[in-house]
Amino acid sequence: MITDPDGTILDVNSAFSRITDYSREEVLGKNPRLLASGRHDTAFYAGMWQELLKHGHWSGEIWNRRKNGEVYAEMLTISNVYDEQGSLKYYVGLFSDITTLKEQQRKLERIAHYDVLTGLPNRVLLADRLYQAMLQAQRRNTLVGIVYLDLDGFKQINDAHGHDVGDQFLIQLAERMKHALREGDTLSRLGGDEFVAVLMDLVDHAASLNIIERLMTSAAEPIHVKGMELKVSASLGVTFFPQAEVLDADQLLRQADQAMYQAKQAGKNRYHIFDAEHDRTVRGYHESLERIRIALKSGEMVLYYQPKVNMHSGAVLGMEALIRWQHPQRGLLLPGAFMSVIEQHPFSVELGEWVLDTALGQIAEWRRAGVPLQISVNIDAMHLQQPDFVTRLRYLLAKHPNVEPGDLELEVLETSALDEIDQVSEIIRDCRNLGVGFALDDFGTGYSSLTYLKRLPAGLLKIDQSFVRDMLDDPDDLAILEGVLGLASAFSRNAIAEGVETLAHGEMLLKLGCQFGQGYAIARPMPSKEVLQWLNDWQPDQLWSETVRLSRDDQPLLFAAVEHRAWIAHLLQYVQGEKLAPPVLDRHQCRFGQWLDGQAKTRLADSPMLQKIISIHESIHDSAEQLVNHKIGVEVKDFLSEIETFESHRDELLLLLNELMEHSNRD
């Protein structure tokens, strides 16, 4: 577009007409203001003209309007043209339609900041909203409420009706809970059935209660999906900002999460407010030793029980006894809130004896009910190393004559056992002579030496949950897990995995040959009165029942799938700004590519499925290069489509790897 110094249009080309829908004849003699969209204020145009007068050119993005009224985005450059005497003669405007690019940018920003399923802000946007809320609260001298919400019973909906129904349920529930908040508040989905609400401009703590109760009510109302009426409840944890101590957003979320767990432990379908002052006391010195003594004498200490099962057959191996403090003011406290006070203190022996006596009494009670169950008890290192430990254990067993010694199993931390290995080894042998079993807890976190394992005659190795939790996406943790299972097999020991939090964790363990498990996917710790009902209701998921152990030859396939997932996760985290550098992009240098190259001389070499996997793997790396190019500023045609293609190939490859494992295992 060419105008005179007064802005009157002198000429336009055909591209102008194609973009704006105005013909040349319609705009000649007119002012470019006829294209104005109304989205820019006078200050915007004043700045543009000031730049033109000062530098002789202006460049930037601007929103204009086509003849049919449609608003579009354009990249515009305006240049001054002078005559031979240096006087301004024309303005020349060059522009291109960037509406599609802006739309792609908007969609990409939405993917990065909003949950795909519910449309709620995701963890990234939540962090920004919470940070802004904290700044605003300090400026206005108000409070921010942080509410961590976890649904009670959602897993049963997924298990009974499938993930499609579960997804529809979450979509409706998210919309309902969002309307329970005020304008200006934020509801975010962290993933699964966990949500966080940020409550703005609270004058005091009490101002949040009505909102919290509305949230609980909205979560508990029935939802209709595919002709079914489905219902859950919610457990909420609440904390506030500011506090006496300087805290960041992550610390506030951890406080709210901890309070939510307290609500769960107290019976669910309720809320619990985090006590910051008490938490400072706990972190400073926890509870005083004298208060814990009183708690033991007053009957405030209780045992909860978490099942240990054979995930394949469903057989219940027993229960682990876990101490809790039923505090009259604070509610149910986990060991982390008080046990460190008595660590390395003689009172730990007294408390340990109470746990043993109570567990043996519970075994006797279940035996009278016709339900013989083994209970495992964690033994503190100081307690175990008492000179009269075996004598006292013999006395407690005699105190409960209808309890078989084999009904009791003692668990000792691997790290504490290694400190006094000779003494601990002798005590374990003496206990086994009584008929009492022994387990090494948190195995893998100590030295895990072959020599130590040989000298500690424990019959069971409990694989630490830190390795189990991340084994689905971390090849190194999976390798450690396989190594521990190999050690257990070599030394004829049983192994049980802690931290089985999902069906996928259990499936992976079963494929590796670990049938024994313990964790939230099986059951959370529960009071003794709930155990018999749980036993009646328990059965393993069909996925676990149908999962068989992979042969040694096929286990590399399992590792290959995990390595591929880890590589994918790394790439997406880089694209989303969560990692500073991309993963290895060379398809032959990534760990999965190295595995593929190594199949050239194996029995899988001629498999059509393997050839398809190789082809898809190449396509994934091609897409990965495009995504990385986009991240570093290189224009990529149809970037959103590239993401969809990338994710589609990822899912297809993982599915093929799983099919290859099943096919190979059958062979």
JOSUL-V320110 format. One record per residue. N is the residue number from 1. RES is the residue in one letter. PHI is phi in radians with two decimals (NA if undefined). OMEGA is omega in degrees with one decimal (none if undefined). Layout:
N&RES&PHI&OMEGA + N&RES&PHI&OMEGA
//
This chain:
1&M&NA&179.1 + 2&I&-2.07&177.1 + 3&T&-2.22&172.6 + 4&D&-1.43&-177.4 + 5&P&-1.03&178.2 + 6&D&-1.50&178.3 + 7&G&1.63&178.1 + 8&T&-1.35&-176.8 + 9&I&-1.24&179.1 + 10&L&-1.76&-178.4 + 11&D&-2.86&172.9 + 12&V&-2.47&177.9 + 13&N&-1.83&-175.2 + 14&S&-1.20&178.7 + 15&A&-1.13&175.3 + 16&F&-0.99&-178.3 + 17&S&-1.14&-179.4 + 18&R&-1.14&-177.6 + 19&I&-1.39&-172.0 + 20&T&-1.65&-175.4 + 21&D&1.30&175.6 + 22&Y&-1.55&174.7 + 23&S&-1.35&-179.8 + 24&R&-1.06&-176.9 + 25&E&-1.14&-176.9 + 26&E&-1.28&-174.1 + 27&V&-1.91&180.0 + 28&L&-1.03&-179.2 + 29&G&1.49&179.4 + 30&K&-1.63&177.2 + 31&N&-1.71&178.9 + 32&P&-1.00&178.5 + 33&R&-1.05&179.9 + 34&L&-1.14&178.0 + 35&L&-1.60&-172.1 + 36&A&-1.03&-178.5 + 37&S&-1.55&-175.1 + 38&G&1.54&-178.7 + 39&R&-1.45&-177.3 + 40&H&-1.91&179.4 + 41&D&-1.52&-176.9 + 42&T&-1.12&-179.7 + 43&A&-1.11&179.1 + 44&F&-1.07&-177.9 + 45&Y&-1.22&177.4 + 46&A&-1.09&177.9 + 47&G&-1.13&178.9 + 48&M&-1.09&-177.8 + 49&W&-1.19&177.8 + 50&Q&-1.11&178.4 + 51&E&-1.15&179.4 + 52&L&-1.09&-178.1 + 53&L&-1.18&-175.7 + 54&K&-1.39&-172.4 + 55&H&-1.98&179.7 + 56&G&1.49&176.6 + 57&H&-2.83&176.1 + 58&W&-2.54&178.7 + 59&S&-2.47&178.0 + 60&G&3.01&177.5 + 61&E&-1.61&-179.1 + 62&I&-2.60&176.3 + 63&W&-1.73&176.1 + 64&N&-2.17&-175.6 + 65&R&-2.19&177.4 + 66&R&-1.31&-179.8 + 67&K&-1.05&-178.5 + 68&N&-1.42&177.4 + 69&G&1.65&-178.5 + 70&E&-1.28&178.8 + 71&V&-1.49&179.6 + 72&Y&-2.40&178.3 + 73&A&-1.77&177.3 + 74&E&-2.40&171.2 + 75&M&-1.69&-169.7 + 76&L&-2.08&171.5 + 77&T&-2.21&178.0 + 78&I&-1.97&-179.2 + 79&S&-2.20&175.0 + 80&N&-1.44&176.0 + 81&V&-2.10&-175.3 + 82&Y&-1.94&175.8 + 83&D&-1.50&-174.7 + 84&E&-1.15&179.0 + 85&Q&-1.54&178.8 + 86&G&1.51&178.2 + 87&S&-1.56&179.1 + 88&L&-1.15&-177.8 + 89&K&-1.96&-178.3 + 90&Y&-2.47&160.6 + 91&Y&-1.98&177.3 + 92&V&-2.02&178.9 + 93&G&-1.91&176.1 + 94&L&-2.00&-179.0 + 95&F&-2.53&175.9 + 96&S&-2.31&-178.7 + 97&D&-1.39&180.0 + 98&I&-2.00&-177.7 + 99&T&-1.04&-179.0 + 100&T&-1.10&178.7 + 101&L&-1.11&178.8 + 102&K&-1.13&178.8 + 103&E&-1.17&176.2 + 104&Q&-1.09&178.5 + 105&Q&-1.10&179.3 + 106&R&-1.09&179.9 + 107&K&-1.14&179.8 + 108&L&-1.13&177.6 + 109&E&-1.10&179.0 + 110&R&-1.20&177.3 + 111&I&-1.06&-176.8 + 112&A&-1.28&-170.9 + 113&H&-2.10&-177.1 + 114&Y&-2.24&177.4 + 115&D&-1.15&-174.5 + 116&V&-1.11&-174.9 + 117&L&-1.32&-170.7 + 118&T&-1.71&-176.3 + 119&G&1.36&178.1 + 120&L&-1.36&172.5 + 121&P&-0.95&178.6 + 122&N&-1.62&-175.7 + 123&R&-1.06&-178.6 + 124&V&-1.14&-179.7 + 125&L&-1.19&176.8 + 126&L&-1.01&-179.1 + 127&A&-1.02&179.7 + 128&D&-1.19&-179.8 + 129&R&-1.10&-179.3 + 130&L&-1.16&178.0 + 131&Y&-1.07&179.1 + 132&Q&-1.13&178.8 + 133&A&-1.12&179.3 + 134&M&-1.15&177.5 + 135&L&-1.10&-178.6 + 136&Q&-1.14&179.7 + 137&A&-1.09&179.0 + 138&Q&-1.20&178.7 + 139&R&-1.19&-173.6 + 140&R&-1.66&-177.9 + 141&N&1.04&177.3 + 142&T&-2.08&179.2 + 143&L&-1.97&168.8 + 144&V&-1.95&174.1 + 145&G&-1.77&177.4 + 146&I&-2.01&-175.8 + 147&V&-2.03&177.1 + 148&Y&-1.74&-172.5 + 149&L&-2.09&177.1 + 150&D&-2.22&-177.0 + 151&L&-1.34&176.3 + 152&D&-1.73&175.4 + 153&G&1.66&-179.9 + 154&F&-1.21&179.7 + 155&K&-1.00&-179.4 + 156&Q&-1.12&177.5 + 157&I&-1.14&178.2 + 158&N&-1.06&-177.1 + 159&D&-1.16&-174.5 + 160&A&-1.43&-170.6 + 161&H&-2.10&177.5 + 162&G&1.67&-173.9 + 163&H&-1.26&178.5 + 164&D&-1.10&177.5 + 165&V&-1.13&178.5 + 166&G&-1.02&179.2 + 167&D&-1.11&178.4 + 168&Q&-1.08&177.9 + 169&F&-1.07&-178.9 + 170&L&-1.12&-180.0 + 171&I&-1.07&-179.5 + 172&Q&-1.16&-178.4 + 173&L&-1.13&179.3 + 174&A&-1.06&179.2 + 175&E&-1.10&-178.8 + 176&R&-1.17&-178.4 + 177&M&-1.16&178.4 + 178&K&-1.05&-179.7 + 179&H&-1.32&176.3 + 180&A&-1.36&179.6 + 181&L&-1.59&177.3 + 182&R&-1.54&173.7 + 183&E&-1.13&-177.1 + 184&G&1.79&174.0 + 185&D&-1.35&-179.2 + 186&T&-2.13&170.0 + 187&L&-2.01&-177.2 + 188&S&-2.15&173.0 + 189&R&-1.86&178.7 + 190&L&-1.42&-176.3 + 191&G&2.44&179.9 + 192&G&1.01&179.5 + 193&D&-1.97&180.0 + 194&E&-1.93&-178.4 + 195&F&-2.28&173.9 + 196&V&-2.32&174.8 + 197&A&-1.94&175.4 + 198&V&-1.95&-176.2 + 199&L&-1.76&-172.6 + 200&M&-1.68&167.0 + 201&D&0.90&176.4 + 202&L&-1.51&-179.9 + 203&V&-1.37&176.4 + 204&D&-2.79&-177.2 + 205&H&-1.10&-175.8 + 206&A&-1.10&-178.5 + 207&A&-1.13&-178.6 + 208&S&-1.54&-168.5 + 209&L&-1.12&179.5 + 210&N&-1.08&-179.8 + 211&I&-1.16&179.7 + 212&I&-1.07&179.8 + 213&E&-1.16&175.6 + 214&R&-1.11&177.6 + 215&L&-1.05&-179.4 + 216&M&-1.08&-179.6 + 217&T&-1.13&-178.8 + 218&S&-1.13&179.2 + 219&A&-1.23&-173.9 + 220&A&-1.58&-179.1 + 221&E&-1.30&-178.1 + 222&P&-1.09&176.6 + 223&I&-2.23&-177.9 + 224&H&-1.78&178.8 + 225&V&-2.31&177.4 + 226&K&0.89&176.8 + 227&G&1.39&-179.8 + 228&M&-1.89&173.8 + 229&E&-1.68&-176.2 + 230&L&-2.06&-174.2 + 231&K&-2.57&172.8 + 232&V&-2.34&168.0 + 233&S&-2.26&-177.8 + 234&A&-2.44&171.7 + 235&S&-1.89&-173.1 + 236&L&-2.11&171.0 + 237&G&-2.04&-172.6 + 238&V&-2.24&170.0 + 239&T&-2.44&-173.9 + 240&F&-2.31&175.0 + 241&F&-2.34&4.4 + 242&P&-1.47&175.6 + 243&Q&-2.18&-178.8 + 244&A&-1.08&178.0 + 245&E&-1.67&176.2 + 246&V&-1.36&-177.6 + 247&L&-2.24&173.0 + 248&D&-1.74&-175.4 + 249&A&-1.09&-179.4 + 250&D&-1.09&179.0 + 251&Q&-1.15&177.7 + 252&L&-1.12&178.6 + 253&L&-1.12&177.7 + 254&R&-1.15&176.7 + 255&Q&-1.08&-179.7 + 256&A&-1.12&177.6 + 257&D&-1.10&178.7 + 258&Q&-1.10&178.2 + 259&A&-1.14&177.4 + 260&M&-1.07&179.7 + 261&Y&-1.11&175.7 + 262&Q&-1.09&177.2 + 263&A&-1.11&177.1 + 264&K&-1.07&-176.9 + 265&Q&-1.11&-177.9 + 266&A&-1.39&176.0 + 267&G&2.21&176.9 + 268&K&1.24&179.1 + 269&N&0.91&179.7 + 270&R&-2.81&176.2 + 271&Y&-2.13&178.6 + 272&H&-2.35&-179.4 + 273&I&-1.69&-179.3 + 274&F&-1.13&179.8 + 275&D&-1.70&-174.5 + 276&A&-1.15&-179.3 + 277&E&-1.13&178.0 + 278&H&-1.14&-179.5 + 279&D&-1.10&176.5 + 280&R&-1.09&178.9 + 281&T&-1.15&-179.5 + 282&V&-1.11&-179.3 + 283&R&-1.25&179.1 + 284&G&-1.32&178.7 + 285&Y&-2.59&-174.6 + 286&H&0.96&175.3 + 287&E&-1.60&-180.0 + 288&S&-1.13&-180.0 + 289&L&-1.05&-178.8 + 290&E&-1.13&179.8 + 291&R&-1.15&178.6 + 292&I&-1.22&175.2 + 293&R&-1.03&179.6 + 294&I&-1.09&-179.6 + 295&A&-1.06&179.6 + 296&L&-1.14&-179.2 + 297&K&-1.21&-176.3 + 298&S&-1.53&179.5 + 299&G&1.36&179.6 + 300&E&-1.45&177.1 + 301&M&-1.41&-179.9 + 302&V&-2.37&174.5 + 303&L&-1.90&169.9 + 304&Y&-1.85&-174.4 + 305&Y&-2.27&177.9 + 306&Q&-2.06&-175.5 + 307&P&-1.18&169.4 + 308&K&-2.10&-170.7 + 309&V&-2.34&165.1 + 310&N&-1.53&-172.6 + 311&M&-1.18&-178.3 + 312&H&-1.44&-176.7 + 313&S&-1.53&-176.6 + 314&G&1.58&-179.1 + 315&A&-1.07&178.4 + 316&V&-1.56&-177.8 + 317&L&-1.43&-178.4 + 318&G&2.76&-178.5 + 319&M&-2.25&170.7 + 320&E&-1.72&178.5 + 321&A&-1.47&-177.4 + 322&L&-2.21&-175.2 + 323&I&-1.34&175.0 + 324&R&-2.38&175.6 + 325&W&-1.96&177.3 + 326&Q&-1.49&-174.4 + 327&H&-1.28&-176.5 + 328&P&-1.14&178.7 + 329&Q&-1.83&-172.0 + 330&R&-1.61&-176.5 + 331&G&1.46&-175.2 + 332&L&-1.37&-178.6 + 333&L&-1.82&176.6 + 334&L&-1.43&-176.8 + 335&P&-0.96&-178.9 + 336&G&-1.05&-177.8 + 337&A&-1.48&-176.1 + 338&F&-2.58&-172.7 + 339&M&-1.19&-178.2 + 340&S&-1.16&178.7 + 341&V&-1.11&-174.6 + 342&I&-1.73&179.1 + 343&E&-1.07&-178.4 + 344&Q&1.10&176.5 + 345&H&-1.98&-179.0 + 346&P&-0.96&179.7 + 347&F&-1.10&179.0 + 348&S&-1.07&177.6 + 349&V&-1.20&178.9 + 350&E&-1.08&179.4 + 351&L&-1.16&178.4 + 352&G&-1.08&177.6 + 353&E&-1.13&177.4 + 354&W&-1.08&179.3 + 355&V&-1.07&179.2 + 356&L&-1.05&-178.5 + 357&D&-1.09&-179.6 + 358&T&-1.15&179.2 + 359&A&-1.11&178.5 + 360&L&-1.14&176.3 + 361&G&-1.12&178.7 + 362&Q&-1.21&175.6 + 363&I&-1.03&-179.7 + 364&A&-1.07&-179.9 + 365&E&-1.10&179.4 + 366&W&-1.18&177.8 + 367&R&-1.11&178.1 + 368&R&-1.10&177.9 + 369&A&-1.48&179.2 + 370&G&1.40&-178.9 + 371&V&-2.19&178.1 + 372&P&-1.28&-179.2 + 373&L&-2.33&173.6 + 374&Q&-1.37&175.4 + 375&I&-2.08&174.7 + 376&S&-1.81&-175.6 + 377&V&-2.19&176.0 + 378&N&-1.35&-177.9 + 379&I&-1.94&176.4 + 380&D&-1.12&-176.9 + 381&A&-1.04&179.6 + 382&M&-1.11&179.0 + 383&H&-1.12&-176.9 + 384&L&-1.08&-173.9 + 385&Q&-1.59&173.7 + 386&Q&-1.14&-177.7 + 387&P&-1.01&-176.9 + 388&D&-1.81&-175.8 + 389&F&-1.02&-176.8 + 390&V&-1.15&178.1 + 391&T&-1.08&179.3 + 392&R&-1.14&177.9 + 393&L&-1.11&178.2 + 394&R&-1.06&179.4 + 395&Y&-1.11&-178.8 + 396&L&-1.13&176.9 + 397&L&-1.11&179.0 + 398&A&-1.17&179.4 + 399&K&-1.15&-179.8 + 400&H&-2.14&-169.3 + 401&P&-1.11&-179.2 + 402&N&-1.52&176.7 + 403&V&-1.69&174.6 + 404&E&-1.39&179.3 + 405&P&-0.94&180.0 + 406&G&-1.22&176.0 + 407&D&-1.29&-178.2 + 408&L&-1.98&174.2 + 409&E&-2.24&179.3 + 410&L&-1.80&178.7 + 411&E&-1.97&177.5 + 412&V&-2.20&179.4 + 413&L&-1.08&179.1 + 414&E&-0.97&-176.4 + 415&T&-1.13&-179.9 + 416&S&-1.27&179.4 + 417&A&-1.13&-176.1 + 418&L&-1.33&-179.7 + 419&D&-1.14&-179.0 + 420&E&-2.29&-167.9 + 421&I&-1.12&-179.1 + 422&D&-1.15&-179.6 + 423&Q&-1.13&-178.7 + 424&V&-1.12&178.9 + 425&S&-1.04&-179.5 + 426&E&-1.15&179.5 + 427&I&-1.12&179.1 + 428&I&-1.05&179.6 + 429&R&-1.10&179.3 + 430&D&-1.11&179.2 + 431&C&-1.17&178.5 + 432&R&-1.17&175.3 + 433&N&-1.15&175.2 + 434&L&-1.32&-176.7 + 435&G&1.81&-178.7 + 436&V&-1.51&179.9 + 437&G&-1.44&179.4 + 438&F&-2.35&176.7 + 439&A&-2.33&172.7 + 440&L&-1.63&-176.5 + 441&D&-1.50&179.2 + 442&D&0.91&-176.6 + 443&F&-1.12&-178.2 + 444&G&1.87&-179.3 + 445&T&-1.58&176.9 + 446&G&-1.70&-178.8 + 447&Y&-1.41&-179.2 + 448&S&0.88&-179.5 + 449&S&-1.29&177.0 + 450&L&-1.07&179.9 + 451&T&-1.13&179.7 + 452&Y&-1.11&-178.8 + 453&L&-1.10&178.2 + 454&K&-1.15&-174.2 + 455&R&-1.50&178.5 + 456&L&-1.78&-172.9 + 457&P&-1.42&176.6 + 458&A&-1.44&-176.2 + 459&G&-1.46&-174.4 + 460&L&-2.35&173.6 + 461&L&-1.88&177.7 + 462&K&-1.73&-176.4 + 463&I&-1.25&-175.0 + 464&D&-1.05&-174.5 + 465&Q&-1.15&179.7 + 466&S&-1.09&178.1 + 467&F&-1.39&-177.4 + 468&V&-1.24&-173.1 + 469&R&-1.04&-173.7 + 470&D&-1.83&-173.5 + 471&M&-1.19&-178.6 + 472&L&-1.22&-175.0 + 473&D&-2.21&-176.9 + 474&D&-2.14&-178.0 + 475&P&-1.03&-179.0 + 476&D&-1.21&177.2 + 477&D&-1.13&177.8 + 478&L&-1.12&178.7 + 479&A&-1.14&177.3 + 480&I&-1.08&-179.7 + 481&L&-1.06&179.4 + 482&E&-1.09&179.2 + 483&G&-1.11&178.6 + 484&V&-1.11&178.5 + 485&L&-1.11&177.0 + 486&G&-1.13&176.7 + 487&L&-1.08&-179.6 + 488&A&-1.04&-179.9 + 489&S&-1.15&-177.9 + 490&A&-1.11&-178.0 + 491&F&-1.76&177.6 + 492&S&0.97&176.0 + 493&R&-1.93&170.6 + 494&N&-1.41&177.9 + 495&A&-2.32&176.1 + 496&I&-2.27&-177.0 + 497&A&-1.71&171.8 + 498&E&-1.51&173.9 + 499&G&1.31&175.7 + 500&V&-1.38&-170.6 + 501&E&-1.65&-177.7 + 502&T&-2.43&175.6 + 503&L&-1.06&-179.0 + 504&A&-1.12&176.9 + 505&H&-1.08&-179.9 + 506&G&-1.10&-179.9 + 507&E&-1.08&-179.8 + 508&M&-1.09&-179.9 + 509&L&-1.08&179.9 + 510&L&-1.12&178.0 + 511&K&-1.12&178.4 + 512&L&-1.44&178.8 + 513&G&1.70&177.5 + 514&C&-1.69&-176.1 + 515&Q&-1.58&-174.7 + 516&F&-1.65&-177.5 + 517&G&-2.57&179.7 + 518&Q&-2.66&179.6 + 519&G&2.79&-172.9 + 520&Y&-1.12&178.2 + 521&A&-1.19&177.3 + 522&I&-1.73&176.5 + 523&A&-3.02&170.5 + 524&R&-1.39&173.7 + 525&P&-0.98&-174.9 + 526&M&-2.41&174.8 + 527&P&-1.17&-174.5 + 528&S&-1.03&-176.7 + 529&K&-1.17&-178.8 + 530&E&-1.68&-171.8 + 531&V&-1.17&-176.3 + 532&L&-1.10&178.0 + 533&Q&-1.16&178.0 + 534&W&-1.08&179.1 + 535&L&-1.05&178.9 + 536&N&-1.18&-174.3 + 537&D&-1.55&-169.9 + 538&W&-1.22&165.5 + 539&Q&-2.72&-177.1 + 540&P&-1.22&175.7 + 541&D&-1.09&-178.9 + 542&Q&-1.03&178.5 + 543&L&-1.01&180.0 + 544&W&-1.17&-178.0 + 545&S&-1.09&-176.2 + 546&E&-1.65&-177.9 + 547&T&-1.43&179.2 + 548&V&-2.01&-178.9 + 549&R&-1.21&176.3 + 550&L&-1.34&175.0 + 551&S&-1.21&179.6 + 552&R&-1.02&-179.7 + 553&D&-1.18&-174.7 + 554&D&-1.64&-178.8 + 555&Q&-1.11&174.7 + 556&P&-1.00&175.6 + 557&L&-1.08&179.0 + 558&L&-1.10&178.7 + 559&F&-1.11&-179.8 + 560&A&-1.06&179.9 + 561&A&-1.11&-179.9 + 562&V&-1.16&178.9 + 563&E&-1.09&178.4 + 564&H&-1.17&177.9 + 565&R&-1.07&179.5 + 566&A&-1.11&179.4 + 567&W&-1.13&178.6 + 568&I&-1.05&-178.8 + 569&A&-1.06&179.0 + 570&H&-1.07&-178.7 + 571&L&-1.09&-177.8 + 572&L&-1.13&177.1 + 573&Q&-1.14&176.9 + 574&Y&-1.17&-179.1 + 575&V&-1.07&-178.9 + 576&Q&-1.50&176.2 + 577&G&1.48&-178.5 + 578&E&-1.55&174.3 + 579&K&-2.23&-174.8 + 580&L&-1.42&-176.3 + 581&A&-2.32&179.0 + 582&P&-1.33&173.3 + 583&P&-1.29&177.6 + 584&V&-1.07&-176.3 + 585&L&-1.63&177.9 + 586&D&-1.15&-174.8 + 587&R&-1.12&179.5 + 588&H&-1.66&-176.4 + 589&Q&-1.77&175.8 + 590&C&-1.16&-173.9 + 591&R&-1.09&178.4 + 592&F&-1.20&177.9 + 593&G&-1.10&176.8 + 594&Q&-1.12&177.1 + 595&W&-1.12&179.5 + 596&L&-1.05&-179.7 + 597&D&-1.07&-178.5 + 598&G&-1.34&-178.6 + 599&Q&-1.51&-174.7 + 600&A&-1.03&-176.3 + 601&K&-2.04&179.4 + 602&T&-1.86&-179.5 + 603&R&-1.19&179.9 + 604&L&-1.55&-170.1 + 605&A&-0.97&-175.3 + 606&D&-1.66&-178.1 + 607&S&-1.22&176.6 + 608&P&-1.02&180.0 + 609&M&-1.14&178.8 + 610&L&-1.14&178.6 + 611&Q&-1.08&178.3 + 612&K&-1.19&178.1 + 613&I&-1.07&179.1 + 614&I&-1.06&-179.2 + 615&S&-1.12&-179.8 + 616&I&-1.17&178.9 + 617&H&-1.06&177.4 + 618&E&-1.12&179.4 + 619&S&-1.12&178.6 + 620&I&-1.08&-179.8 + 621&H&-1.20&174.9 + 622&D&-1.08&178.4 + 623&S&-1.12&-179.2 + 624&A&-1.05&179.3 + 625&E&-1.09&178.1 + 626&Q&-1.15&-180.0 + 627&L&-1.13&178.8 + 628&V&-1.17&177.0 + 629&N&-1.02&179.1 + 630&H&-1.07&-178.2 + 631&K&-1.09&-176.7 + 632&I&-1.59&172.2 + 633&G&1.80&177.5 + 634&V&-1.42&-177.5 + 635&E&-1.16&179.9 + 636&V&-2.08&-179.3 + 637&K&-1.18&176.1 + 638&D&0.95&-175.5 + 639&F&-1.06&-178.0 + 640&L&-1.10&176.6 + 641&S&-1.11&179.1 + 642&E&-1.13&177.3 + 643&I&-1.10&-180.0 + 644&E&-1.07&178.6 + 645&T&-1.09&179.6 + 646&F&-1.02&-177.6 + 647&E&-1.17&177.8 + 648&S&-1.11&178.2 + 649&H&-1.13&177.6 + 650&R&-1.00&-177.6 + 651&D&-1.12&-179.0 + 652&E&-1.14&-178.7 + 653&L&-1.16&179.3 + 654&L&-1.11&177.7 + 655&L&-1.14&179.4 + 656&L&-1.14&178.1 + 657&L&-1.08&179.1 + 658&N&-1.14&178.3 + 659&E&-1.12&179.6 + 660&L&-1.11&177.5 + 661&M&-1.09&-178.1 + 662&E&-1.11&-178.9 + 663&H&-1.13&-178.4 + 664&S&-1.16&-178.9 + 665&N&-1.18&177.9 + 666&R&-1.17&179.9 + 667&D&-1.15&none
//
